[in-house]
Amino acid sequence: MDIKRKLTRYGYHVLIAIDQLFNALIGGAADETLSSRTYRGAVLAKYPRKRWRIWYRVINALFFDANHCKTAYESEVKRRQYPAEFREL
């Protein structure tokens, strides 16, 4: 693996870790990103709270992707952020 790819992968994992830490600090699960939690709160909840619907729009807008939160949730469910060794279990 070349150095540029290693650095990109490293940076990606650091950003995910920061996202998960922030989510845990505000009361969420330690292994879930804020984007995934937002999708659950805004879309999948039986009675979505207004704050989650607002955060859903804000986060999707920040990433210039109307499906960012949904994609993050699907990644969590399918364990895409895990190393290959863990996904095969």
C-alpha positions as a LaTeX table, in Angstrom:
\begin{tabular}{lrrr}
\hline
Residue & $x$ (\AA) & $y$ (\AA) & $z$ (\AA) \\
\hline
Met1 & 0.00 & 0.00 & 0.00 \\
Asp2 & 1.51 & 3.33 & $-0.97$ \\
Ile3 & 2.05 & 6.13 & 1.55 \\
Lys4 & $-0.69$ & 8.40 & 0.16 \\
Arg5 & $-3.30$ & 5.66 & 0.48 \\
Lys6 & $-2.12$ & 4.83 & 4.01 \\
Leu7 & $-2.40$ & 8.47 & 5.05 \\
Thr8 & $-5.85$ & 8.79 & 3.50 \\
Arg9 & $-7.04$ & 5.66 & 5.28 \\
Tyr10 & $-5.49$ & 6.86 & 8.55 \\
Gly11 & $-7.20$ & 10.25 & 8.24 \\
Tyr12 & $-10.54$ & 8.61 & 7.49 \\
His13 & $-10.30$ & 6.45 & 10.60 \\
Val14 & $-9.29$ & 9.40 & 12.77 \\
Leu15 & $-12.31$ & 11.40 & 11.54 \\
Ile16 & $-14.64$ & 8.47 & 12.26 \\
Ala17 & $-13.15$ & 8.16 & 15.77 \\
Ile18 & $-13.68$ & 11.88 & 16.45 \\
Asp19 & $-17.26$ & 11.61 & 15.16 \\
Gln20 & $-17.94$ & 8.62 & 17.42 \\
Leu21 & $-16.34$ & 10.38 & 20.41 \\
Phe22 & $-18.51$ & 13.45 & 19.88 \\
Asn23 & $-21.61$ & 11.25 & 19.61 \\
Ala24 & $-20.69$ & 9.46 & 22.86 \\
Leu25 & $-20.05$ & 12.78 & 24.64 \\
Ile26 & $-23.59$ & 13.96 & 23.84 \\
Gly27 & $-25.18$ & 10.73 & 25.06 \\
Gly28 & $-25.04$ & 8.40 & 22.07 \\
Ala29 & $-23.48$ & 4.98 & 21.65 \\
Ala30 & $-19.67$ & 4.92 & 21.64 \\
Asp31 & $-19.44$ & 2.99 & 18.38 \\
Glu32 & $-21.95$ & 4.98 & 16.33 \\
Thr33 & $-21.39$ & 8.14 & 14.33 \\
Leu34 & $-23.52$ & 11.21 & 14.86 \\
Ser35 & $-24.73$ & 10.98 & 11.25 \\
Ser36 & $-26.05$ & 7.46 & 11.80 \\
Arg37 & $-27.71$ & 8.44 & 15.08 \\
Thr38 & $-29.27$ & 11.45 & 13.37 \\
Tyr39 & $-30.77$ & 9.25 & 10.65 \\
Arg40 & $-32.26$ & 6.95 & 13.28 \\
Gly41 & $-33.67$ & 9.92 & 15.20 \\
Ala42 & $-35.00$ & 11.84 & 12.20 \\
Val43 & $-36.19$ & 9.09 & 9.87 \\
Leu44 & $-36.49$ & 5.75 & 11.64 \\
Ala45 & $-37.99$ & 6.95 & 14.92 \\
Lys46 & $-41.69$ & 6.38 & 15.40 \\
Tyr47 & $-42.10$ & 10.00 & 16.52 \\
Pro48 & $-39.06$ & 11.97 & 15.27 \\
Arg49 & $-38.09$ & 14.91 & 17.43 \\
Lys50 & $-37.65$ & 18.30 & 15.82 \\
Arg51 & $-33.97$ & 18.54 & 16.83 \\
Trp52 & $-33.14$ & 15.34 & 14.93 \\
Arg53 & $-34.97$ & 16.52 & 11.83 \\
Ile54 & $-33.02$ & 19.80 & 11.96 \\
Trp55 & $-29.67$ & 18.04 & 12.52 \\
Tyr56 & $-30.53$ & 15.68 & 9.65 \\
Arg57 & $-30.85$ & 18.62 & 7.25 \\
Val58 & $-27.76$ & 20.39 & 8.64 \\
Ile59 & $-25.47$ & 17.35 & 8.47 \\
Asn60 & $-26.62$ & 16.38 & 4.97 \\
Ala61 & $-26.06$ & 19.98 & 3.83 \\
Leu62 & $-22.57$ & 20.11 & 5.38 \\
Phe63 & $-21.56$ & 17.08 & 3.34 \\
Phe64 & $-23.37$ & 18.33 & 0.19 \\
Asp65 & $-25.15$ & 14.97 & 0.09 \\
Ala66 & $-28.88$ & 14.54 & 0.67 \\
Asn67 & $-28.25$ & 10.91 & 1.63 \\
His68 & $-25.21$ & 11.31 & 3.89 \\
Cys69 & $-26.99$ & 10.33 & 7.12 \\
Lys70 & $-28.72$ & 7.39 & 5.46 \\
Thr71 & $-25.43$ & 6.18 & 3.99 \\
Ala72 & $-23.76$ & 6.51 & 7.41 \\
Tyr73 & $-26.54$ & 4.48 & 9.01 \\
Glu74 & $-26.26$ & 1.77 & 6.35 \\
Ser75 & $-22.49$ & 1.69 & 6.85 \\
Glu76 & $-23.00$ & 1.13 & 10.57 \\
Val77 & $-25.51$ & $-1.65$ & 9.99 \\
Lys78 & $-23.32$ & $-3.36$ & 7.39 \\
Arg79 & $-20.13$ & $-2.67$ & 9.43 \\
Arg80 & $-18.35$ & $-1.10$ & 6.48 \\
Gln81 & $-16.04$ & 0.89 & 8.74 \\
Tyr82 & $-14.72$ & $-2.30$ & 10.38 \\
Pro83 & $-11.51$ & $-3.97$ & 9.27 \\
Ala84 & $-12.12$ & $-6.93$ & 6.94 \\
Glu85 & $-11.19$ & $-9.37$ & 9.71 \\
Phe86 & $-14.13$ & $-8.23$ & 11.84 \\
Arg87 & $-16.68$ & $-8.16$ & 9.03 \\
Glu88 & $-16.11$ & $-11.82$ & 8.21 \\
Leu89 & $-17.21$ & $-13.00$ & 11.67 \\
\hline
\end{tabular}
